[in-house]
Amino acid sequence: MCGDSSKAKAVARQLALDAGFASCYDTGGNDRFALLEQFAFSGSTWQCSRARGGNSL
């Protein structure tokens, strides 16, 4: 998670833990949105590729 609001990050952390995630990492402030978004996109692309039988991005 990232963002400048500590209250919002506390809520997001608790929601993630309540949803069953083992941990939730704080990656910084609003300046990290683009980086975290690209990281999440690459992970989901890789998972979709694997679901279709591929091995690579």
Buried (B, 14 or more C-beta within 10 A) or exposed (E): BBBEEEEEBEEBBEEBEEEEEEEBEBBEEEEBEEEBEEEEEEEEEBEEEEEEEEEEE
